[in-house]
Amino acid sequence: MGQINRTYRFRPYEDLKNKSALFKHQFEEMGRLGYEMVMSIEKELASSLGRIVDESLKALLQNHKENESIINRYISQMDLVADRYSQNINDMKEQSITIYYEEVEISAPK
C-alpha cells in the first residue's frame, strides 16, 4: 500500500502586515500629543521660579523621555507582531493530508 503526504491550502496566502499600520499610527499620535503636552507645560511654567517648579519640570521631562522610549519600542515591535499574526492566520488555512492508495498490477492481454 502506498501513501502520499501533502499540504492542502484552503485559501491563498495573505500578507497581513498592513494590519499594524493603524496601531503604529496610534502610537505615533500618542507620541506627538505627549510632546505637545510637555511643550505646553514647559511654556506655562517658564515664567515660574522655585525648587518645586524645577523638580516638577525635571520629573515631567524624565517621564516624557521614558514614554517616548516605550512608544518607539512598541512601534518597532508592531512589524514583528504583524508578521507572526500573518503566519498564524495563514497556518490555519492549511491542512496536512495523507492519501493512502493500493497499487493494482494490471497484466497485458496475451
Steps between C-alpha positions, in 0.01 A plus 500: 500500500639840405439840646547865406538780754398848389401832647175639371448876514132589528556869428791686342777645716430855618752754619328662798785728605297803397281433805774657714478838323201614706670408827825666396309815407331503842836466678647779288201719584545426872865604472411822319230591751732422790763729354243779452389462863858522630567810290179661623585431866856625455371818339252552784764449770772700323412817691491321837794452731572273791616160601157339463468631145852383410443152647159476331652586162782254556252222584280595204790482255620168642149357477467624142834346405394162642163517323670581169728200545204270568303634203799459266552144622136414433513656154805292409341182639181545297661361182618192686158445657326555165730243338414244770130581457525441123676170557246378756200594286652340191591185694131459584422498128707184443437137570745215472344203326612144438358305209525124522470299183532142393711415201329262261707306252345482158616226269505551125275275291674202327 
